[in-house]
Amino acid sequence: MQNETQQTNTSADCRVAGFARAVLAGEIVAGPDVRNAARRHLQDLEDGHLRGLIWSQEAADRAIGFFEDVLCLNGGEYEGMPFLLAPWQAFVVGSLFGWYKDTGHRRFRIAYIETGKGSGKSPLAAGIGLYGLVSDGEQRAEIYAAATKKDQAQILFRDAVSMVNMSPKLATRLVQSGQHEKVWNLFYPNTNSFFRSIGSDENSQSGPRPHISLLDEVHEHRTPAMVNMMRAGTKNRRRAMVVMITNSGSDKNSVAGQYHEQGKRVCSGAEQSDTLFAFICSLDKGDDPFKDEACWPKVNPSLDFVAEDQADGIPGRVYLREQVEEAKGLPAKEAVVRRLNFCEWTQADSPWISWDVWSEAEEPVQMRLLRNRPAVAGLDLSSTTDLTSFVLLFYPVEWDPHWRLLSYFWIPDDKLDERERRDKVPYLAWIKARHLETTPGRAISKLHVLRRLAVICAYFDVRKIAYDRWRIEDLRSLMVEHDVELPELVAFGQGFKDMGPAVDEFERRLLGLPPKAEGEGIEPESEDWEVLEDGEPVETLRHDGNPVLTWNAGNAVTVSDPAGNRKVDKARAIGRIDGIVASIMATGVSGTAAPVESESIYDKGVGI
């Protein structure tokens, strides 16, 4: 290996050194940690041999060439196009495969790569895995796509499978186990090597001996168990490597946070480590991506890279502008955008809705103006002593172009003084002002709530009630036992699948943003829905100013899954959020258009 890698070619055609020089010259916009990584590479080219480091231009070029000559991109408008590496990607690939030690060992044993969401980390990692599988000369190589859950690991693995299927040079050389989306293993007979996915949730896994491990979404790893397991398995391989890719996170004490901090120190020279490669996208002090687009490429390194015959940069300036605009006035959404799109490590718990936005949306109206107006509702039943909430969502009409929220709350009347001290809110004052109702006893009376729901629905034109499956059977039994009818009950999941689109839609209406493109928002659920006569429905949301709902809004905190879908999380909330949960569920079943107008069937003159 030493004879093979003695060269230290840094000519103009070296894309690794070329990227480093362009960054330091300001020709490529980069943040402080990438500038430090570039400086480190050029410095090691000069004096790395004193520490036994050897740069192989041939090895770096071979790895870069594998991507661009063998692999194709997959997905959307990039489907089938050659994998032409962006300058930053060439720097990463060349660095990982171009550096060795004079013992023949690969220099970098751990790689930590942190960029903005949508920069192309996953296909880059998949390509690194495929190179390790077929072109790295390793016998019985074990390549793993790893994540906290097997499903997440499969995302990166499917990228690799798609690349194989689109590559004539790979499709005939690899044996696939499974078919279509069910492929679970890629086997390379020439070296008896395989590539497969693995998740932390697979308790039966033990003793992998990886040649290359690809760890996706490291900021989601709550413990270092997966990293440690993969790193321990590399001890008997001279050229093994653990590659971690991630967005920024919210906990500097996490495994991603620790590698983030170590990577910064190593690139800056504050800490010496020849085995850790770090490419960390970050902003300079004083940069504000919400005010100045000029800093965006620092954390979205593919943003302005346009390869021949390929579309605009990834993820695209239009997309980022939409994210910034949608996040204004919503602290939690802003925190997510800053973290995922602009590589800013944020606090885990940030309020979802700002006071300014919520207070501006307050506009009570007389109930008689809502009487014959179509509505849906969300019901969040409590267990024993918690709040039960029922929130009506009225559709816009020609004479009132707003979605309207009207909220009802119940709490047991036992030990209210104690509850006030515990929750630090004026329950007694709210009850006196009729913003909050009580049910008799120490626990919430579901029969009392049921009878009130029947009265409320009889007064208004409620078409559907969305409910959480938890605790609903008790209410259904009471409906049968006491012969009480309610409008159509619609089960609404509390996970990311159902809550994600509803949270987005609730935000959009609250901020008065334009509707999303078809297929991206909440779709009408039946043919009984039609668009308002004056075109697009007006999307602004107004609430009734109920202080209990306002308290819930101020307590709400959202959490995100790896795909960026959000839901409100009661476990992380500052206080009770039942009314906001009910509001989101109502939004989720409201569709995007108004129901066909009809006379109310509940015109009974019943007071509420």
Secondary structure as GFF3:
##gff-version 3
##sequence-region A 1 608
A	DSSP	alpha_helix	15	24	.	.	.	ID=ss1
A	DSSP	alpha_helix	32	47	.	.	.	ID=ss2
A	DSSP	three_ten_helix	48	51	.	.	.	ID=ss3
A	DSSP	beta_strand	53	55	.	.	.	ID=ss4
A	DSSP	alpha_helix	57	70	.	.	.	ID=ss5
A	DSSP	three_ten_helix	76	78	.	.	.	ID=ss6
A	DSSP	alpha_helix	87	98	.	.	.	ID=ss7
A	DSSP	beta_strand	99	101	.	.	.	ID=ss8
A	DSSP	beta_strand	110	114	.	.	.	ID=ss9
A	DSSP	alpha_helix	121	134	.	.	.	ID=ss10
A	DSSP	beta_strand	142	147	.	.	.	ID=ss11
A	DSSP	alpha_helix	150	166	.	.	.	ID=ss12
A	DSSP	alpha_helix	168	171	.	.	.	ID=ss13
A	DSSP	beta_strand	175	177	.	.	.	ID=ss14
A	DSSP	three_ten_helix	180	182	.	.	.	ID=ss15
A	DSSP	beta_strand	185	188	.	.	.	ID=ss16
A	DSSP	beta_strand	193	199	.	.	.	ID=ss17
A	DSSP	beta_strand	212	215	.	.	.	ID=ss18
A	DSSP	three_ten_helix	218	220	.	.	.	ID=ss19
A	DSSP	alpha_helix	225	232	.	.	.	ID=ss20
A	DSSP	beta_strand	241	246	.	.	.	ID=ss21
A	DSSP	alpha_helix	255	268	.	.	.	ID=ss22
A	DSSP	beta_strand	276	280	.	.	.	ID=ss23
A	DSSP	three_ten_helix	293	295	.	.	.	ID=ss24
A	DSSP	alpha_helix	296	299	.	.	.	ID=ss25
A	DSSP	alpha_helix	317	327	.	.	.	ID=ss26
A	DSSP	alpha_helix	331	342	.	.	.	ID=ss27
A	DSSP	alpha_helix	355	360	.	.	.	ID=ss28
A	DSSP	three_ten_helix	367	369	.	.	.	ID=ss29
A	DSSP	beta_strand	374	380	.	.	.	ID=ss30
A	DSSP	beta_strand	388	394	.	.	.	ID=ss31
A	DSSP	beta_strand	403	412	.	.	.	ID=ss32
A	DSSP	alpha_helix	416	423	.	.	.	ID=ss33
A	DSSP	alpha_helix	427	432	.	.	.	ID=ss34
A	DSSP	beta_strand	437	439	.	.	.	ID=ss35
A	DSSP	alpha_helix	446	459	.	.	.	ID=ss36
A	DSSP	beta_strand	461	467	.	.	.	ID=ss37
A	DSSP	alpha_helix	472	481	.	.	.	ID=ss38
A	DSSP	beta_strand	488	491	.	.	.	ID=ss39
A	DSSP	alpha_helix	496	511	.	.	.	ID=ss40
A	DSSP	beta_strand	529	530	.	.	.	ID=ss41
A	DSSP	beta_strand	541	543	.	.	.	ID=ss42
A	DSSP	alpha_helix	547	555	.	.	.	ID=ss43
A	DSSP	beta_strand	558	560	.	.	.	ID=ss44
A	DSSP	beta_strand	566	568	.	.	.	ID=ss45
A	DSSP	alpha_helix	578	588	.	.	.	ID=ss46
A	DSSP	beta_strand	594	595	.	.	.	ID=ss47
###
